Amino acid sequence: MKKWILMSAIAFSAPLIVSTAMASTPSVGKVGSNAVSASRISSNQVNINSADAKTLSDVLVGVGPAKAQAIVEWRKKNGPFKTTAALAEVSGIGPALIERNKDRLRVK
């Protein structure tokens, strides 16, 4: 009888343990803002005078393809950036965005 009670207790609690573990495990296939942020945070620095638009948008937080292309176009038209603060001259890029990316930005 004791064996039956023990086996019943294990049988009834196993689904609870599995469903609790599954509920707290994040979805592997889900791509959310946290996944994107994590990948950008782990990325290296970028030289704003030589990087292409894809690299800029991949590395810099808050810079998508359109802003990245604007950086490249500004650079082609005006020459290399002298400082990272000069990025503010590009339309759509302000001091807050530069501050947010200050550890990622390089001018060489």
MIKOLTOR-819432 format. One record per atom (N, C-alpha, C): atom name; residue number from 0; x, y, z. Coordinates in pm, whole numbers. Layout:
<nodes>
name resi px py pz
CA NUM X Y Z $
...
</nodes>
This chain:
<nodes>
name resi px py pz
N 0 82 -118 0 $
CA 0 0 0 0 $
C 0 87 125 0 $
N 1 195 127 79 $
CA 1 282 243 84 $
C 1 344 271 -53 $
N 2 380 164 -127 $
CA 2 437 179 -260 $
C 2 337 245 -353 $
N 3 210 204 -345 $
CA 3 107 258 -432 $
C 3 88 407 -405 $
N 4 87 447 -279 $
CA 4 69 588 -242 $
C 4 187 670 -294 $
N 5 308 619 -277 $
CA 5 426 689 -324 $
C 5 424 701 -476 $
N 6 390 595 -547 $
CA 6 385 597 -693 $
C 6 276 694 -740 $
N 7 163 697 -671 $
CA 7 54 788 -709 $
C 7 98 933 -690 $
N 8 166 959 -582 $
CA 8 213 1095 -555 $
C 8 311 1141 -663 $
N 9 398 1054 -705 $
CA 9 495 1087 -810 $
C 9 423 1107 -943 $
N 10 331 1019 -973 $
CA 10 258 1026 -1101 $
C 10 178 1155 -1111 $
N 11 113 1196 -1002 $
CA 11 32 1317 -1006 $
C 11 114 1445 -1001 $
N 12 231 1443 -942 $
CA 12 311 1565 -931 $
C 12 400 1587 -1053 $
N 13 431 1483 -1128 $
CA 13 520 1497 -1244 $
C 13 466 1597 -1347 $
N 14 336 1592 -1384 $
CA 14 288 1691 -1480 $
C 14 299 1835 -1427 $
N 15 282 1853 -1299 $
CA 15 294 1987 -1241 $
C 15 436 2037 -1251 $
N 16 531 1951 -1225 $
CA 16 672 1990 -1233 $
C 16 709 2025 -1376 $
N 17 668 1943 -1472 $
CA 17 700 1966 -1612 $
C 17 635 2094 -1661 $
N 18 505 2112 -1632 $
CA 18 437 2232 -1682 $
C 18 490 2358 -1616 $
N 19 532 2352 -1492 $
CA 19 591 2469 -1427 $
C 19 724 2503 -1491 $
N 20 806 2403 -1519 $
CA 20 935 2426 -1583 $
C 20 916 2482 -1723 $
N 21 819 2430 -1796 $
CA 21 795 2477 -1932 $
C 21 741 2620 -1933 $
N 22 660 2655 -1835 $
CA 22 603 2789 -1830 $
C 22 709 2895 -1805 $
N 23 813 2860 -1731 $
CA 23 915 2960 -1700 $
C 23 1029 2962 -1801 $
N 24 1029 2868 -1895 $
CA 24 1134 2862 -1996 $
C 24 1094 2949 -2114 $
N 25 1178 3046 -2154 $
CA 25 1143 3131 -2268 $
C 25 1142 3052 -2397 $
N 26 1063 3095 -2490 $
CA 26 1052 3031 -2621 $
C 26 1181 3050 -2698 $
N 27 1232 2942 -2755 $
CA 27 1358 2948 -2827 $
C 27 1343 3022 -2959 $
N 28 1233 3001 -3029 $
CA 28 1214 3060 -3160 $
C 28 1166 3204 -3155 $
N 29 1130 3253 -3040 $
CA 29 1076 3387 -3027 $
C 29 1185 3491 -3042 $
N 30 1161 3586 -3130 $
CA 30 1255 3696 -3147 $
C 30 1187 3820 -3096 $
N 31 1235 3871 -2985 $
CA 31 1177 3990 -2926 $
C 31 1281 4097 -2910 $
N 32 1240 4207 -2849 $
CA 32 1332 4318 -2831 $
C 32 1449 4279 -2741 $
N 33 1426 4187 -2647 $
CA 33 1535 4146 -2559 $
C 33 1643 4072 -2636 $
N 34 1600 3989 -2732 $
CA 34 1698 3915 -2811 $
C 34 1781 4010 -2895 $
N 35 1716 4109 -2954 $
CA 35 1788 4207 -3035 $
C 35 1881 4289 -2949 $
N 36 1833 4336 -2836 $
CA 36 1917 4418 -2749 $
C 36 2039 4344 -2702 $
N 37 2018 4216 -2665 $
CA 37 2130 4137 -2619 $
C 37 2235 4122 -2726 $
N 38 2193 4100 -2848 $
CA 38 2291 4083 -2953 $
C 38 2365 4212 -2982 $
N 39 2296 4324 -2973 $
CA 39 2362 4452 -2997 $
C 39 2456 4488 -2882 $
N 40 2418 4454 -2762 $
CA 40 2504 4484 -2648 $
C 40 2634 4405 -2657 $
N 41 2627 4281 -2704 $
CA 41 2746 4198 -2711 $
C 41 2833 4232 -2832 $
N 42 2784 4315 -2921 $
CA 42 2862 4352 -3039 $
C 42 2975 4447 -3000 $
N 43 3071 4458 -3092 $
CA 43 3187 4543 -3066 $
C 43 3160 4687 -3104 $
N 44 3263 4762 -3104 $
CA 44 3256 4902 -3142 $
C 44 3258 4915 -3293 $
N 45 3219 5034 -3340 $
CA 45 3213 5057 -3482 $
C 45 3280 5189 -3517 $
N 46 3361 5187 -3621 $
CA 46 3425 5308 -3672 $
C 46 3325 5376 -3765 $
N 47 3274 5491 -3726 $
CA 47 3170 5557 -3805 $
C 47 3222 5613 -3937 $
N 48 3353 5615 -3955 $
CA 48 3410 5664 -4080 $
C 48 3435 5556 -4184 $
N 49 3421 5431 -4145 $
CA 49 3447 5324 -4242 $
C 49 3339 5217 -4247 $
N 50 3251 5213 -4150 $
CA 50 3149 5108 -4144 $
C 50 3042 5128 -4251 $
N 51 2993 5017 -4304 $
CA 51 2881 5025 -4398 $
C 51 2750 5036 -4320 $
N 52 2642 5060 -4391 $
CA 52 2512 5083 -4327 $
C 52 2466 4962 -4246 $
N 53 2488 4841 -4296 $
CA 53 2445 4721 -4223 $
C 53 2518 4709 -4090 $
N 54 2649 4732 -4091 $
CA 54 2727 4724 -3967 $
C 54 2680 4830 -3868 $
N 55 2657 4950 -3915 $
CA 55 2610 5057 -3827 $
C 55 2477 5019 -3763 $
N 56 2383 4969 -3842 $
CA 56 2253 4934 -3785 $
C 56 2260 4812 -3695 $
N 57 2353 4721 -3720 $
CA 57 2368 4603 -3636 $
C 57 2431 4636 -3500 $
N 58 2524 4730 -3497 $
CA 58 2599 4758 -3376 $
C 58 2536 4868 -3290 $
N 59 2484 4969 -3352 $
CA 59 2436 5086 -3278 $
C 59 2290 5068 -3234 $
N 60 2265 5096 -3108 $
CA 60 2131 5087 -3051 $
C 60 2049 5208 -3096 $
N 61 1930 5183 -3148 $
CA 61 1844 5290 -3193 $
C 61 1871 5336 -3335 $
N 62 1961 5268 -3403 $
CA 62 1993 5301 -3542 $
C 62 1949 5184 -3629 $
N 63 1847 5210 -3709 $
CA 63 1799 5109 -3802 $
C 63 1861 5132 -3939 $
N 64 1813 5061 -4038 $
CA 64 1869 5073 -4173 $
C 64 1862 5215 -4231 $
N 65 1752 5286 -4207 $
CA 65 1738 5421 -4264 $
C 65 1837 5519 -4203 $
N 66 1851 5518 -4072 $
CA 66 1948 5608 -4007 $
C 66 2090 5570 -4043 $
N 67 2116 5442 -4051 $
CA 67 2250 5396 -4088 $
C 67 2285 5443 -4229 $
N 68 2190 5434 -4320 $
CA 68 2214 5480 -4456 $
C 68 2234 5631 -4458 $
N 69 2162 5704 -4374 $
CA 69 2179 5850 -4365 $
C 69 2321 5885 -4317 $
N 70 2375 5806 -4226 $
CA 70 2513 5828 -4178 $
C 70 2611 5808 -4294 $
N 71 2593 5700 -4368 $
CA 71 2682 5671 -4481 $
C 71 2672 5782 -4586 $
N 72 2551 5825 -4618 $
CA 72 2531 5930 -4718 $
C 72 2593 6062 -4672 $
N 73 2576 6098 -4545 $
CA 73 2635 6220 -4491 $
C 73 2787 6215 -4505 $
N 74 2843 6100 -4471 $
CA 74 2988 6080 -4477 $
C 74 3039 6094 -4621 $
N 75 2965 6039 -4718 $
CA 75 3005 6050 -4858 $
C 75 3001 6196 -4905 $
N 76 2901 6269 -4860 $
CA 76 2882 6407 -4903 $
C 76 2978 6504 -4833 $
N 77 3005 6483 -4704 $
CA 77 3079 6580 -4622 $
C 77 3219 6535 -4580 $
N 78 3254 6413 -4607 $
CA 78 3384 6363 -4563 $
C 78 3375 6295 -4427 $
N 79 3486 6249 -4376 $
CA 79 3485 6174 -4250 $
C 79 3445 6261 -4130 $
N 80 3388 6194 -4032 $
CA 80 3353 6260 -3907 $
C 80 3480 6290 -3829 $
N 81 3488 6408 -3772 $
CA 81 3605 6444 -3690 $
C 81 3588 6393 -3546 $
N 82 3464 6394 -3497 $
CA 82 3433 6346 -3362 $
C 82 3302 6267 -3367 $
N 83 3278 6191 -3262 $
CA 83 3152 6119 -3255 $
C 83 3035 6216 -3238 $
N 84 3058 6330 -3175 $
CA 84 2954 6431 -3157 $
C 84 2906 6487 -3291 $
N 85 2989 6481 -3392 $
CA 85 2952 6530 -3525 $
C 85 2840 6448 -3588 $
N 86 2812 6332 -3534 $
CA 86 2700 6251 -3582 $
C 86 2569 6326 -3569 $
N 87 2561 6421 -3477 $
CA 87 2439 6499 -3457 $
C 87 2404 6582 -3580 $
N 88 2498 6601 -3670 $
CA 88 2471 6673 -3794 $
C 88 2389 6590 -3892 $
N 89 2381 6460 -3871 $
CA 89 2303 6372 -3956 $
C 89 2156 6381 -3914 $
N 90 2069 6398 -4011 $
CA 90 1926 6408 -3984 $
C 90 1875 6282 -3912 $
N 91 1803 6302 -3803 $
CA 91 1747 6190 -3727 $
C 91 1836 6140 -3616 $
N 92 1953 6199 -3602 $
CA 92 2044 6156 -3495 $
C 92 2070 6276 -3403 $
N 93 2040 6254 -3277 $
CA 93 2057 6361 -3180 $
C 93 2152 6322 -3069 $
N 94 2172 6414 -2976 $
CA 94 2266 6390 -2865 $
C 94 2230 6268 -2779 $
N 95 2100 6241 -2761 $
CA 95 2060 6126 -2679 $
C 95 2104 5994 -2743 $
N 96 2089 5985 -2873 $
CA 96 2130 5863 -2945 $
C 96 2282 5846 -2939 $
N 97 2353 5956 -2952 $
CA 97 2500 5951 -2944 $
C 97 2543 5909 -2804 $
N 98 2479 5964 -2703 $
CA 98 2511 5929 -2564 $
C 98 2483 5781 -2538 $
N 99 2372 5731 -2588 $
CA 99 2335 5591 -2569 $
C 99 2437 5497 -2631 $
N 100 2505 5541 -2735 $
CA 100 2601 5457 -2807 $
C 100 2747 5497 -2785 $
N 101 2773 5582 -2689 $
CA 101 2909 5637 -2674 $
C 101 3017 5530 -2659 $
N 102 2985 5418 -2599 $
CA 102 3086 5312 -2583 $
C 102 3105 5230 -2710 $
N 103 3016 5245 -2805 $
CA 103 3025 5169 -2930 $
C 103 3085 5250 -3045 $
N 104 3084 5381 -3032 $
CA 104 3128 5469 -3140 $
C 104 3278 5493 -3138 $
N 105 3338 5487 -3254 $
CA 105 3481 5519 -3271 $
C 105 3499 5601 -3397 $
N 106 3594 5693 -3393 $
CA 106 3634 5772 -3510 $
C 106 3781 5747 -3530 $
N 107 3817 5693 -3644 $
CA 107 3958 5665 -3673 $
C 107 3998 5731 -3800 $
</nodes>
